[in-house]
Amino acid sequence: MIVRTIKSKSKSSLKSKTDALIECGHVLGWREWVSLPDFDVPMIKAKVDTGARTSSLHALNVKVITKDDKKFVKFVLPHYRGDGHARINCEAPLVDIREIRSSNGETDERIVISTHIGIGAHRLKVEMTLANRSLMGFPMLLGRTAMKAGRFLVLPSKSYLAGKSETASTAENSDAD
């Protein structure tokens, strides 16, 4: 009887703590809605992947250019305006070019940029690789470095716990800049 009471209290305490974290937006499901305010992308589906260090974004026509002796990346984000047709031409400072090991074990060089993401009421600045993810189920992968920056926990049995991103460009919701 005592053991049952202790287990019951332990479970209810853990459940209430988890519920409180979910309510304040610090728990993610295995997939979430994410916005990219720097590129005027209101929302895209992202797979939350604790096995991936760096986040990744589906981008086409990725090119490194030089402007005023600084390196930038030009790329195209397909179909993220919401109408299903418009492509978004983007430009961002080049952060790095890194060897990234994919889920199948192969490595390739990828361009890394830094950008803001909106997830629920949170706005974070994260590093993101640009890759052709057209064969993947999600156009974006949210890696553990981004989750650590937002102090998130993941419940792999749930989806869309953060809800659709609020207008993440407002400074009052900013967690990191």
N, C-alpha and C positions, 0 to 999 in steps of 0.2 A: 504494500500500500504506500509506503513512504517513497519507494523508488518510482512508482507511477506518478505521484505528486511532483516529485523533483523533475521528472521528464516532462510532465505537462507544463510546469512553470517555465522550464527551459525553452520549450517549443513556442509557448505564447510570447515569451520575452523576445526571442529571435524574430518571430513573426511581426511583433509590434515594431521592432527596430527596422526591419526590412520595409514594412509599410510606411514608416516615417521617412525612410530614405527615398522610397518611390514617390511619395507625395512631394518632396522637395526636389525631385528631378535628378537624383544622383544614382539611379539604377537604370540600366539599359537592358533591353531584350537582345536577342540574337540578330535582330534587324531593326533599324531605326530610320526615321526621316531626318535628313540633314540639309541645311541650307549653306550656300556659299555666297555670302553677302558681297565679297570683294569682286565677284564675277556676275552679280545680279542673277543668281540661281536661287529661286525661292525654295525648292526642295527636290531632293533626289533620294532614292532608297540606298541605304548603305548596309552592308553586312558587317556586323561587329565581330572582329576576329582577334581574340586574345593571343593567338599564335603568331600574328604578324606584328612586327615591331613598328613599322612605318605605315601610315595610311596611303592609299592609292586611289587615283581617280582616272576614269576612262577619258582619254584625250586623243585627238587625231591631229595630224600634220604638225607634230612637235618639232620646233626649230629653235636653236640657240642663235641669238643675234647680239650684236654689240651696238650700244647707244651711249654716246658720251663716255667712252672707255669703260663702260660697265656691261656685264653680261646679263641678258634678259632671255626669257623663253616666250615664244609665240606659240599658241596652240588653239585648237578648236574643241569646244564642248558641244557635242551633238544633242539636239532634242531636249534641252533642259529648260526652255522658256515656259513650258506648260501647254503650249499649243501643239506639241509633237512634231513641229516642222522647223522651227528656227534654230539655227546654229549660233553659238556664241563665240565670237573671236576674242581671245584673251591674251593678255601679256602680263608677265610677272618676273620679278628679279630671280635670277638663277641662284639657288642656294648651294647646290652641289651636284655632282654626278657620282652615283654610288653603284656598287655591285650589290644587287638584290637577289636573294635566292627565292624562287617562286615555290608554290605549293608542290610542284612536281619534282623539286630538287635541283632544277637548272638555275644557273645564275646568268644575269644579263645586266648591262649598264642601264640605269634609269636616271632621268632628270628629276631633281628634287626642287620643289618650290616651297615657300611658306605662305600660308593664307589663313584667313579666319573661317571658322565653321560655326554654324548655329545648330545647337541640338537642344530641343526643348527651350528652356529659358536661358540656356548657357551660350556664351560666345567665347570661343577659344582660338588662339593662334597655334596652328599646327604645321608640321612639315608633311608634305605629301608628294609621292612619286607620281609621275604621269606615265600611263601605260595604255596599251590597247587592251581593254577589258571586254571587247565585244563578244567574246566567247564565254564570258563569265555570267553568272546569274544576276549580279548586281554591278551597277556602274561605279560604285565606290566601296572601298573597304576601309573600315575604321580600325586602325591599329592600336596596340596597347599604349604607345607613347601618348596618343591623343586622349585615351581614356584616363591615363595617369594624370595628365594636365587638368582634366575636368573632375578628378577625384570620383570616378564612376565605378560602380560594381556592375557585374553582368549576371543576369538571370537567363541562362540559355534556354529555358523552357517557355519564355515569354517573348512577345514582339511588340514593338512600338510603345514602350513604356514612357518614353520622353514626350510622346505626342508630336504633333507637327511643330516645327520650329517657329517660335515667335519672331517678330521682326528683329533679327539678331544684330542689326546694325546700330541699335540704340546703346549708348554707352552705359546706362544704368544697369544693364544686365550683364555687363562685361566681367568675365572671370579672369581673363588673361589677355594682355595686349603685347 
